[in-house]
């Protein structure tokens, strides 16, 4: 079989090289073109990234599919966490891989850089697919750029490029992980009330109002204490706390209407010690950890590029390091970060109601 495979389809009599397709894989570094050690190193590092991106997209699709189900069994949440944890570790590995790239000197890179032509990392359709799958919106991108615009131009060059565009367009039509996560959070039982049940809106509203009242009182009490202590510029401090209180209200009640997904997120984070909420809060932490690992990956990428080429224009015509720095501000799961600003210490949070439903199964309640 091609690529050095030997043996039957049942897996018997495979060789190591045959099973991994090494003959094909190791023919992709352009040895026959006489590339230098530096250029081969550059090629291998980026090929490795693309192999990992392939795995990442597969893992993220599984997480998305789990959370996008109309009913998510509790037993499926640990599976989603496992997929997310693998992706995070892959990103940590890839972040460290930039250190390997930094063994390439500026002069070493300049020796073959012209040979790249207009090829750019921006043309990694698997990275764009990942961003779309996760839920990065156009408005959140650098200069609000269209992630598919460049690939539409490339699609006229070859069947492979056309297939890449088709894959991206298909992904764009799918439910994103961010949307699936938000919908899942919106079904969180809040103060014992199930999503869509009778009086659920009233229960959720009562919870949100109680939390916001307690949050505002922190600022009021703090200002009163600071004023009694003779703190200067107390009005400026009071305005800061009011702004924080207004921001909390805008977060939970955008346009004056309660966002149940954010209310569910706040409830999970506030009462995370409850057994029923144990895996949901682990999942939330796993998503935050994943996005943090992605931010660090982009940050190290920018510093590596700056170290090697300084502030040169990118090979694809981008602003180079400035563009890469701008991408470090990408946040797809902003709610999961933002909710931390609203948290209260345990003794100040609203009193839990119907706590028995959040216990372990078989705790003695019927």
C-alpha positions in Angstrom: 0.0 0.0 0.0 1.1 3.6 -0.5 3.1 5.2 2.2 4.8 1.9 3.2 1.7 0.3 4.7 1.8 -3.5 4.9 -0.6 -6.0 6.3 -4.4 -6.5 6.3 -7.1 -4.0 7.2 -7.5 -5.8 10.6 -4.2 -4.2 11.6 -2.1 -7.3 11.6 1.5 -7.3 10.2 1.8 -3.5 10.3 5.2 -2.1 10.4 5.9 1.0 12.6 6.6 3.1 9.5 3.6 1.6 7.7 1.1 2.3 10.5 2.3 5.9 10.8 2.6 6.5 7.1 6.2 7.6 7.7 7.3 7.2 4.1 4.8 9.8 3.0 5.2 12.0 6.1 9.0 12.2 5.9 8.9 13.1 2.2 7.2 16.4 2.8 10.1 18.5 4.0 11.6 19.2 0.6 14.9 17.4 1.1 15.2 17.0 -2.7 15.2 20.8 -3.0 18.3 21.1 -0.9 16.7 23.2 1.9 19.0 24.3 4.7 18.8 23.0 8.2 17.2 26.3 9.2 14.5 26.1 6.6 13.8 22.4 7.3 13.4 23.3 10.9 11.0 26.1 10.0 8.9 23.7 7.9 8.8 20.9 10.5 7.7 23.3 13.3 4.8 24.6 11.2 3.9 21.1 9.9 3.7 19.9 13.5 1.4 22.8 14.4 -0.9 21.8 11.6 -1.0 18.2 12.8 -1.9 19.4 16.3 -4.6 21.7 14.8 -6.2 18.7 13.1 -6.4 17.0 16.5 -7.7 20.1 18.3 -10.5 20.7 15.8 -11.6 17.1 16.2 -11.6 17.4 20.0 -13.5 20.7 20.0 -16.2 19.3 17.7 -16.8 16.6 20.2 -17.2 19.1 23.0 -19.5 21.2 20.9 -21.6 18.2 20.0 -22.0 17.2 23.6 -23.1 20.6 24.8 -25.3 21.3 21.7 -27.6 18.3 22.6 -31.0 19.3 23.8 -30.4 17.3 26.9 -26.9 16.8 28.1 -26.6 13.8 30.4 -24.5 14.5 33.5 -22.2 11.6 32.5 -21.3 13.4 29.3 -19.9 16.5 31.1 -16.7 14.7 32.2 -16.2 13.6 28.6 -16.3 17.2 27.5 -13.9 18.2 30.2 -11.5 15.4 29.1 -11.6 16.7 25.5 -11.0 20.3 26.6 -8.1 19.2 28.9 -6.4 17.5 26.0 -6.7 20.6 23.8 -5.2 22.8 26.6 -2.2 20.5 26.9 -1.7 20.5 23.2 -1.7 24.3 23.3 0.8 24.3 26.1 3.0 22.0 24.1 2.7 24.3 21.0 3.5 27.3 23.1 6.7 25.7 24.2 7.4 24.9 20.6 8.0 28.6 19.9 11.2 28.2 22.0 12.4 25.7 19.4 11.6 28.2 16.7 13.7 30.8 18.6 16.8 28.8 17.8 16.4 30.3 14.3 18.5 33.4 14.2 17.4 36.6 12.3 20.1 36.1 9.7 19.2 32.4 9.4 15.6 33.3 8.6 16.4 36.1 6.2 18.5 33.6 4.2 15.3 31.8 3.0 12.5 34.2 3.9 12.1 35.6 0.3 11.4 32.0 -0.8 8.1 32.1 1.2 6.7 34.6 -1.2 3.3 35.8 0.2 2.8 32.6 2.2 1.6 33.6 5.7 0.4 31.9 8.9 -2.8 33.7 8.3 -3.5 31.2 5.5 -3.7 28.3 8.0 -7.2 27.3 7.2 -7.2 24.9 10.2 -6.5 27.8 12.6 -9.4 29.8 11.0 -11.6 26.7 11.2 -10.8 26.5 14.9 -11.6 30.1 15.5 -14.9 29.8 13.7 -15.8 26.5 15.5 -15.0 28.1 18.9 -17.2 31.1 18.1 -14.8 34.1 17.4 -17.1 36.7 15.8 -16.0 38.9 13.0 -16.6 42.0 15.1 -14.0 40.7 17.6 -11.3 40.2 15.0 -8.5 42.6 14.2 -9.9 45.3 12.0 -13.2 43.3 11.8 -11.6 41.2 9.0 -13.6 38.6 7.1 -12.0 35.2 8.1 -13.1 33.7 4.7 -12.2 36.6 2.4 -8.7 35.6 1.7 -9.6 31.9 1.3 -12.2 32.8 -1.4 -9.4 34.3 -3.4 -7.2 31.2 -2.8 -10.0 28.9 -3.8 -9.5 29.7 -7.5 -5.9 28.4 -7.4 -6.5 24.7 -6.8 -8.9 22.0 -5.9 -7.3 21.7 -2.5 -7.8 25.4 -1.8 -11.4 25.1 -3.0 -11.9 22.2 -0.6 -10.4 24.2 2.3 -12.9 27.1 1.6 -15.8 24.6 1.5 -14.7 23.2 4.8 -14.6 26.7 6.3 -18.0 27.6 4.9 -19.5 24.4 6.3 -18.0 25.2 9.7 -19.4 28.7 9.6 -22.9 27.3 9.2 -22.6 25.1 12.2 -23.4 25.8 15.9 -20.3 27.2 17.6 -18.9 25.9 20.9 -19.6 29.3 22.5 -23.3 29.2 21.5 -23.6 25.5 22.6 -22.0 26.4 26.0 -24.3 29.5 26.4 -27.4 27.4 25.7 -26.3 24.7 28.1 -25.6 27.3 30.8 -29.1 28.8 30.3 -30.6 25.5 31.4 -28.9 25.7 34.8 -31.3 25.1 37.7 -31.3 28.3 39.7 -32.5 28.3 43.3 -34.2 25.0 42.5 -36.0 26.3 39.5 -35.7 24.4 36.3 -35.4 26.2 33.0 -38.9 26.7 31.4 -40.8 25.6 34.5 -43.7 27.5 36.0 -42.5 30.7 37.7 -39.0 30.2 36.5 -38.7 33.8 35.3 -39.8 35.1 38.7 -37.4 32.9 40.6 -34.4 33.8 38.4 -35.4 37.5 38.6 -35.5 37.3 42.4 -32.1 35.7 42.5 -30.5 38.2 40.2 -32.0 41.2 42.0 -30.8 39.8 45.4 -27.3 39.3 44.1 -27.1 42.8 42.5 -28.4 44.3 45.7 -25.7 42.6 47.8 -23.1 43.6 45.2 -24.1 47.2 45.3 -24.1 47.2 49.1 -20.5 46.2 49.2 -19.6 49.5 47.4 -21.9 51.5 49.7 -20.4 50.1 52.9 -16.9 50.4 51.6 -17.4 54.1 50.7 -19.0 54.8 54.1 -16.0 53.3 55.8 -13.5 55.1 53.7 -15.3 58.4 54.1 -15.3 57.9 57.9 -11.5 57.4 57.7 -11.1 60.7 55.8 -10.1 59.2 52.5 -9.5 61.9 49.8 -11.5 62.0 46.6 -14.3 60.0 48.1 -16.6 61.1 45.3 -14.3 59.6 42.7 -14.3 56.3 44.7 -18.0 56.4 45.0 -18.4 56.8 41.3 -16.1 53.9 40.7 -18.2 51.6 42.8 -21.4 52.9 41.2 -19.9 52.2 37.8 -19.0 48.7 38.9 -22.6 48.2 40.2 -24.0 49.4 36.9 -21.7 47.1 35.0 -22.9 44.1 37.0 -26.5 45.0 36.2 -25.6 45.4 32.5 -23.9 42.0 32.6 -26.8 40.2 34.1 -29.6 42.3 32.5 -28.4 43.6 29.1 -31.0 46.0 27.7 -32.9 45.5 30.9 -33.7 41.9 30.3 -32.2 39.1 32.4 -29.8 36.9 30.5 -30.5 33.4 31.9 -27.2 32.0 30.5 -25.2 34.5 32.5 -27.5 34.1 35.5 -26.8 30.3 35.3 -23.1 30.9 35.1 -23.2 33.2 38.1 -25.2 30.6 40.1 -22.7 27.9 39.2 -19.7 30.0 40.2 -21.4 31.3 43.4 -22.4 27.9 44.7 -19.7 25.8 43.2 -19.4 23.6 46.3 -22.8 22.0 45.6 -22.4 18.4 44.4 -24.7 18.8 41.4 -22.7 21.8 40.2 -19.3 20.1 40.7 -18.8 19.0 37.1 -20.4 22.1 35.5 -18.0 24.3 37.3 -15.1 22.0 36.3 -16.2 22.4 32.7 -16.3 26.2 33.1 -12.8 26.1 34.5 -11.6 23.9 31.7 -13.0 26.4 29.1 -11.3 29.3 30.8 -8.0 27.3 31.1 -8.3 26.5 27.4 -8.7 30.1 26.4 -5.9 31.2 28.7 -3.6 28.7 27.0 -4.6 30.1 23.6 -3.8 33.6 24.7 -0.4 32.5 25.9 0.2 30.7 22.6 -0.5 33.9 20.7 1.6 36.0 23.1 4.6 33.7 22.7 4.1 33.7 19.0 4.3 37.5 18.8 7.4 37.6 21.0 9.1 34.9 18.9 8.4 36.8 15.7 9.6 40.1 17.2 12.8 38.4 18.3 13.5 37.1 14.8 12.2 39.8 12.4 11.6 42.8 14.6 8.8 45.0 13.3 9.0 44.0 9.6 5.9 43.8 7.5 4.6 40.2 7.5 5.1 37.9 4.5 1.4 38.1 3.7 1.4 41.9 3.9 0.1 42.2 7.5 1.6 44.6 10.1 3.6 41.6 11.4 4.1 41.8 15.2 1.5 44.5 15.6 -1.1 42.2 14.1 0.0 39.3 16.3 -0.2 41.5 19.4 -3.7 42.5 18.5 -4.8 38.9 18.3 -3.7 38.3 21.9 -6.8 40.4 22.9 -9.2 37.9 21.4 -11.7 36.6 23.9 -14.4 34.2 22.8 -15.7 33.2 26.2 -15.8 36.7 27.7 -18.7 35.9 30.0 -16.7 33.2 31.8 -14.0 35.8 32.5 -16.4 38.7 33.2 -18.5 36.8 35.8 -15.6 36.7 38.2 -16.0 40.5 38.7 -19.5 39.9 40.2 -18.7 37.2 42.7 -19.5 37.7 46.4 -18.0 35.9 49.4 -20.1 33.1 50.7 -21.7 35.0 53.6 -22.9 37.8 51.3 -24.4 35.8 48.5 -28.3 35.2 48.4 -29.5 32.4 50.7 -29.7 29.1 48.7 -33.3 27.9 48.2 -34.3 24.2 47.5 -30.7 23.2 48.2 -31.8 19.5 48.4 -31.9 19.2 44.6 -28.2 20.0 44.4 -27.0 17.1 46.6 -25.6 13.8 45.6 -28.0 11.2 44.3 -29.0 8.9 47.2 -28.3 11.5 49.9 -31.4 10.3 51.6 -33.9 12.7 50.0 -36.7 11.3 47.9 
